[in-house]
């Protein structure tokens, strides 16, 4: 016989059911929390760097990439930036070597040609960045055949255009963010440079004085090409196609939006159509009839390239066909859309023996 006091500790099956459901839910939540923590713990070796167009210099007032729960690394500042759009600038190797990918960009800067400050706080696509860092990319020049991204590059252009790229070995580069910063009325530049007795205006004049006459004319006429750097990001569905009797070793692809890629080995036989920006330069590494290695470099005229690529209808696919002959050092190139082909007339072709 069960005593009354003991009955209090026994539950019927119906009473146990909700408790089992609650227990199962707690396990799921705990597993999800543990999984999330493990994902947050992924760390990589990367550093920040910065850039701006050659003729449209900028200078960072304050900039940082935030990562993890409390991590932060500053973007190099302290100088006028005009290394070139998409090019690598200064590096900051302070702080932790291994860190999570950045989730936020905080930045403010001066655009010299506009005499205007820009800035803001921008949320990055952490999931995309993390997947790119984790996967790396095929690279036969690296040990293990895998290349890794090592830099987070921040580009600033007139009008507040702000681009973030990941850069890796062998000049691999991919865009991971585009933002529009807002003008900032006042930044206390004297706080950064206490010795700036004549104020920021005098410093701007020194930098502007070094610019080309054409840029100075743009400034005077209010015709700085706002939106230009954003327009370079236009993508079309196309792939490269090499038609040749030579053995091709590798192709390098540089796009006007400053992404860079390369393909080698068996992957050359499996080139697929994907959304790419307009091609700026394409190099083919190949063996001639005497088994000597050459690099044939095709540099595209910007105006012609954008005009030709604009012929690709939305939803259609195209091939950039490069024709090489192993007995010659020349090449021709055309854009093929279904049964229609448009040759490039302004492309500059040069071949070099390695």
URLIN-V939847 format. One record per residue. N is the residue number from 0. SS is DSSP state (hx for helix, st for strand, lp for the rest). PHI is phi in degrees with one decimal (999 if undefined). PSI is psi in whole degrees, -180 to 180 (* if undefined). Layout:
n = (N/N)
ss = (SS/SS)
phi = (PHI/PHI)
psi = (PSI/PSI)
This chain:
n = (0/1/2/3/4/5/6/7/8/9/10/11/12/13/14/15/16/17/18/19/20/21/22/23/24/25/26/27/28/29/30/31/32/33/34/35/36/37/38/39/40/41/42/43/44/45/46/47/48/49/50/51/52/53/54/55/56/57/58/59/60/61/62/63/64/65/66/67/68/69/70/71/72/73/74/75/76/77/78/79/80/81/82/83/84/85/86/87/88/89/90/91/92/93/94/95/96/97/98/99/100/101/102/103/104/105/106/107/108/109/110/111/112/113/114/115/116/117/118/119/120/121/122/123/124/125/126/127/128/129/130/131/132/133/134/135/136/137/138/139/140/141/142/143/144/145/146/147/148/149/150/151/152/153/154/155/156/157/158/159/160/161/162/163/164/165/166/167/168/169/170/171/172/173/174/175/176/177/178/179/180/181/182/183/184/185/186/187/188/189/190/191/192/193/194/195/196/197/198/199/200/201/202/203/204/205/206/207/208/209/210/211/212/213/214/215/216/217/218/219/220/221/222/223/224/225/226/227/228/229/230/231/232/233/234/235/236/237/238/239/240/241/242/243/244/245/246/247/248/249/250/251/252/253/254/255/256/257/258/259/260/261/262/263/264/265/266/267/268/269/270/271/272/273/274/275/276/277/278/279/280/281/282/283/284/285/286/287/288/289/290/291/292/293/294/295/296/297/298/299/300/301/302/303/304/305/306/307/308/309/310/311/312/313/314/315/316/317/318/319/320/321/322/323/324/325/326/327/328/329/330/331/332/333/334/335/336/337/338/339/340/341/342/343/344/345/346/347/348/349/350/351/352/353)
ss = (lp/lp/lp/hx/hx/hx/hx/lp/lp/lp/lp/lp/hx/hx/hx/hx/hx/hx/hx/hx/hx/hx/hx/hx/hx/hx/hx/hx/hx/hx/hx/hx/hx/hx/hx/hx/hx/hx/hx/hx/lp/lp/lp/st/st/lp/st/st/st/st/st/st/lp/lp/lp/lp/lp/st/st/st/st/st/st/st/st/st/st/lp/lp/lp/st/st/st/st/lp/lp/lp/lp/lp/lp/st/lp/lp/lp/lp/lp/lp/lp/lp/lp/lp/lp/lp/lp/lp/lp/lp/st/st/lp/lp/st/st/st/st/st/st/st/st/st/st/lp/lp/lp/lp/st/st/st/st/st/st/st/st/lp/lp/hx/hx/hx/hx/hx/hx/hx/hx/hx/hx/lp/st/st/lp/lp/lp/lp/hx/hx/hx/st/st/lp/st/st/st/st/st/st/st/st/st/hx/hx/hx/st/st/st/st/st/st/st/st/hx/hx/hx/lp/st/st/st/st/st/st/st/st/lp/st/st/st/lp/lp/lp/lp/hx/hx/hx/hx/lp/lp/lp/lp/lp/lp/hx/hx/hx/hx/hx/hx/hx/hx/hx/hx/hx/lp/lp/lp/hx/hx/hx/hx/hx/hx/hx/hx/hx/lp/lp/lp/lp/lp/lp/hx/hx/hx/hx/lp/lp/lp/st/st/st/st/st/st/st/st/st/st/lp/lp/st/st/st/st/st/st/st/st/st/lp/lp/lp/lp/st/st/st/st/st/hx/hx/hx/hx/hx/hx/lp/lp/lp/st/st/st/st/lp/st/st/st/st/st/st/st/st/st/lp/lp/lp/lp/lp/st/st/st/st/st/st/st/lp/lp/hx/hx/hx/hx/hx/hx/hx/hx/lp/lp/lp/lp/lp/lp/lp/lp/st/st/st/st/st/st/st/lp/lp/lp/lp/lp/lp/st/st/st/st/st/st/st/lp/lp/st/st/st/st/lp/lp/lp/lp/st/st/st/st/st/st/lp)
phi = (999/-87.5/-70.9/-56.9/-65.9/-72.1/-60.3/-63.1/-96.5/-105.5/-119.5/-75.3/-55.7/-65.9/-73.8/-74.5/-54.4/-62.9/-69.0/-63.9/-62.7/-65.2/-63.7/-62.4/-62.8/-63.8/-64.4/-62.5/-62.3/-63.6/-64.6/-65.1/-63.7/-62.8/-62.1/-63.5/-63.2/-64.4/-64.3/-66.2/-81.0/-63.3/-130.6/-138.8/-94.7/-145.3/-134.7/-88.9/-150.5/-140.8/-157.6/-156.2/-58.8/-54.9/-94.3/-134.5/-66.0/-136.0/-144.7/-78.0/-85.0/-157.2/-152.4/-154.1/-107.9/-97.5/-144.2/60.3/-81.4/-136.1/-73.9/-155.9/-135.4/-79.4/-85.6/-50.2/-135.4/90.2/-155.9/-72.1/-108.3/-155.5/-68.9/121.8/-63.7/84.2/-86.0/-83.6/-114.2/-74.0/-128.7/-121.4/-106.8/-77.5/83.8/-68.7/-75.7/-100.5/-153.6/-65.7/-70.0/-71.0/-113.5/-145.3/-112.3/-116.1/-155.9/-141.5/-153.5/-107.9/-98.8/-63.5/-69.4/-101.2/55.0/-139.5/-96.8/-131.8/176.5/159.5/-120.2/-129.8/-84.8/-91.9/-82.3/-60.7/-62.5/-65.9/-63.6/-62.8/-65.4/-68.9/-63.3/-67.3/-78.4/62.8/-160.6/-62.7/-153.4/-74.6/-91.0/-104.5/-62.2/84.5/71.4/-123.4/-96.0/-129.1/-74.4/-130.7/-135.9/-110.1/-104.5/-113.9/-110.8/-119.0/-136.4/-52.5/84.6/89.3/-62.5/-137.5/-122.1/-120.2/-119.3/-101.9/-120.2/-137.9/-63.8/58.9/65.2/-59.1/-151.4/-140.1/-78.3/-127.1/-173.1/-136.0/-137.4/-120.6/-79.0/-100.0/-62.1/-117.1/-63.0/-132.6/-124.7/-82.9/-65.5/-69.0/-66.8/-77.1/-124.3/-58.8/-80.9/-78.7/-64.8/-87.5/83.4/-67.8/-59.0/-65.8/-67.2/-58.8/-60.5/-63.6/-69.5/-62.9/-58.9/-86.5/-76.6/-69.5/-61.7/-64.6/-70.1/-62.0/-67.4/-59.9/-62.5/-65.2/-92.4/65.3/-120.3/-61.8/-76.1/-60.1/88.2/-60.3/-68.9/-69.8/-68.0/-66.8/-86.8/-56.4/-116.0/-133.9/-86.6/-153.5/-142.1/-80.0/-141.1/-101.4/-106.8/-160.6/-98.5/-95.7/-85.9/-93.3/-96.2/-164.9/-128.4/-109.7/-126.2/-115.3/-106.1/-66.0/-83.7/74.1/-78.8/-139.3/-146.2/-150.4/-134.4/-147.5/61.0/-61.9/-62.4/-64.7/-88.3/-131.8/-69.5/-122.1/-72.8/-153.3/-71.1/-115.2/-73.8/-70.9/-71.0/-104.4/-150.8/-132.7/-118.8/-113.9/-101.0/-151.6/-109.1/-82.9/-68.3/-108.2/65.3/-94.7/-85.2/-124.8/-120.4/-100.0/-108.8/-115.6/-106.4/-94.4/-73.8/-60.7/-62.7/-66.3/-60.9/-68.4/-65.9/-68.0/-67.5/-66.5/-76.9/-76.5/-65.5/-59.8/90.1/-89.8/-116.0/-141.3/-126.8/-92.8/-93.2/-108.7/-109.7/-125.3/-122.8/-66.9/-94.5/-128.9/-105.4/-99.6/-156.1/-122.3/-144.4/-149.6/-103.2/-108.9/-121.5/55.2/-99.1/-107.9/-124.6/-120.3/-77.0/-90.5/-99.0/-99.5/-67.8/-101.3/-115.6/-138.7/-121.6/-133.8/-81.6/-84.1)
psi = (132/128/155/-39/-35/-30/-28/-23/0/135/147/163/-39/-34/-31/-30/-52/-31/-38/-41/-41/-41/-42/-42/-40/-38/-44/-46/-42/-41/-41/-42/-43/-43/-42/-42/-40/-39/-40/-22/-9/129/151/162/103/157/156/153/171/162/165/158/148/-47/6/70/157/166/129/131/-48/132/141/150/124/139/159/-153/-41/8/147/137/132/148/131/136/-165/8/159/135/123/41/-22/144/123/-3/162/141/-132/164/151/111/16/163/-163/140/-46/127/161/162/154/146/-16/140/123/125/147/142/168/130/110/-41/-22/-14/46/145/146/161/-180/-179/127/131/127/159/83/-39/-44/-45/-44/-41/-36/-43/-42/-42/-34/-151/155/132/107/-4/-8/152/130/-1/17/129/154/145/140/-6/145/112/131/121/134/133/162/149/-1/10/132/120/142/127/156/133/144/-168/154/32/15/135/137/139/136/3/141/130/164/107/154/151/146/126/-53/129/134/80/-26/-25/-36/-40/82/-26/-1/77/-38/4/175/-27/-43/-37/-42/-43/-38/-44/-44/-34/-27/-6/164/158/-36/-38/-40/-37/-39/-43/-46/-35/0/37/34/135/69/140/-12/-47/-31/-34/-23/-13/-4/131/150/157/104/168/156/149/118/118/112/158/6/164/118/130/-39/153/141/138/122/128/158/-21/6/18/152/142/167/152/140/168/-143/-26/-22/-23/-3/40/132/156/135/166/105/153/176/138/136/-42/139/129/134/126/123/169/132/-171/-13/17/27/141/131/158/117/122/126/114/125/143/129/-48/-45/-42/-46/-34/-45/-45/-27/-12/-10/114/151/130/-12/162/154/164/134/102/119/125/123/148/128/-12/-1/165/7/171/154/158/143/158/125/122/107/-120/10/133/137/114/150/128/-27/2/139/124/129/144/142/140/140/*)
